[in-house]
Amino acid sequence: MNTESTLQAVHAAPAARRARPPKRKTRITIYLDDEVLNEFRNLSERCGTGYQTLINAALRHRLAVPGVENSLA
């Protein structure tokens, strides 16, 4: 590879970069019962999915239930 082609590759690289996807998650601190956390961690080991992903999925599933606003209070 000669110097000219190296310079062309370097200058072309920024144009080839993809834009970052919009941020969809926020880092938080939350306290959960030890039993709840242990169950999600055990489930995580059995199915191979991260326990935080499983907790997020469970919360999404619960929020998708019609009439959930009335039962959360």
VOPAGU-2260 file (C-alpha; in pm, 1 decimal, decimal comma):
REM VOPAGU-2260
SITE   aa  ch    i         X         Y         Z
SITE  MET   A    0       0,0       0,0       0,0
SITE  ASN   A    1     149,3     331,7     -96,4
SITE  THR   A    2     129,3     659,4      90,2
SITE  GLU   A    3    -128,9     810,6    -141,1
SITE  SER   A    4    -374,6     522,2    -101,6
SITE  THR   A    5    -320,8     526,9     275,9
SITE  LEU   A    6    -409,3     897,0     290,0
SITE  GLN   A    7    -717,4     837,9      75,8
SITE  ALA   A    8    -831,9     560,4     309,6
SITE  VAL   A    9    -781,3     780,9     616,7
SITE  HIS   A   10    -976,2    1068,9     465,5
SITE  ALA   A   11   -1254,3     840,3     343,3
SITE  ALA   A   12   -1302,2     670,0     681,4
SITE  PRO   A   13   -1500,6     948,2     855,4
SITE  ALA   A   14   -1751,5     958,3     569,1
SITE  ALA   A   15   -1807,3     585,2     599,5
SITE  ARG   A   16   -1892,6     600,7     972,3
SITE  ARG   A   17   -2248,9     537,4    1067,1
SITE  ALA   A   18   -2442,6     775,4    1284,8
SITE  ARG   A   19   -2499,7     655,2    1639,5
SITE  PRO   A   20   -2846,0     520,4    1706,7
SITE  PRO   A   21   -3056,5     726,6    1946,5
SITE  LYS   A   22   -3008,1     649,0    2314,1
SITE  ARG   A   23   -3284,3     416,8    2434,9
SITE  LYS   A   24   -3180,5     329,3    2790,1
SITE  THR   A   25   -3093,7     520,7    3104,7
SITE  ARG   A   26   -2867,9     401,6    3385,0
SITE  ILE   A   27   -3044,9     403,2    3722,5
SITE  THR   A   28   -2996,1     267,5    4072,3
SITE  ILE   A   29   -3281,7      54,3    4202,9
SITE  TYR   A   30   -3330,6    -155,7    4515,3
SITE  LEU   A   31   -3491,6    -495,9    4461,3
SITE  ASP   A   32   -3576,0    -766,9    4710,8
SITE  ASP   A   33   -3296,2   -1023,8    4731,5
SITE  GLU   A   34   -3540,4   -1300,8    4639,0
SITE  VAL   A   35   -3652,4   -1116,9    4325,2
SITE  LEU   A   36   -3297,2   -1049,4    4212,3
SITE  ASN   A   37   -3190,8   -1409,2    4280,7
SITE  GLU   A   38   -3481,8   -1543,4    4075,8
SITE  PHE   A   39   -3388,7   -1324,7    3779,4
SITE  ARG   A   40   -3021,9   -1421,8    3808,8
SITE  ASN   A   41   -3113,0   -1791,9    3821,9
SITE  LEU   A   42   -3340,9   -1751,7    3520,9
SITE  SER   A   43   -3061,1   -1566,3    3345,1
SITE  GLU   A   44   -2821,0   -1856,5    3393,5
SITE  ARG   A   45   -3079,4   -2107,9    3268,7
SITE  CYS   A   46   -3177,4   -1920,8    2952,5
SITE  GLY   A   47   -2851,5   -1740,9    2869,4
SITE  THR   A   48   -2999,5   -1389,1    2868,8
SITE  GLY   A   49   -2872,5   -1116,2    3099,8
SITE  TYR   A   50   -3071,1   -1068,8    3419,5
SITE  GLN   A   51   -3112,9    -695,1    3358,0
SITE  THR   A   52   -3259,2    -772,1    3015,6
SITE  LEU   A   53   -3502,7   -1014,8    3179,0
SITE  ILE   A   54   -3608,4    -758,8    3439,8
SITE  ASN   A   55   -3662,6    -501,5    3163,1
SITE  ALA   A   56   -3871,5    -751,7    2964,7
SITE  ALA   A   57   -4082,2    -837,2    3272,1
SITE  LEU   A   58   -4150,2    -469,3    3337,8
SITE  ARG   A   59   -4242,1    -407,8    2972,0
SITE  HIS   A   60   -4472,6    -709,7    2975,6
SITE  ARG   A   61   -4644,9    -586,5    3290,5
SITE  LEU   A   62   -4689,5    -235,1    3152,0
SITE  ALA   A   63   -4844,1    -375,1    2832,5
SITE  VAL   A   64   -5136,6    -525,1    3028,1
SITE  PRO   A   65   -5454,8    -318,7    2976,0
SITE  GLY   A   66   -5563,6    -131,0    3285,9
SITE  VAL   A   67   -5222,3    -147,4    3450,4
SITE  GLU   A   68   -5252,4     219,8    3557,5
SITE  ASN   A   69   -5526,3     130,9    3804,5
SITE  SER   A   70   -5339,5    -158,2    3965,3
SITE  LEU   A   71   -4998,9       2,7    4021,1
SITE  ALA   A   72   -5097,7     246,8    4293,4
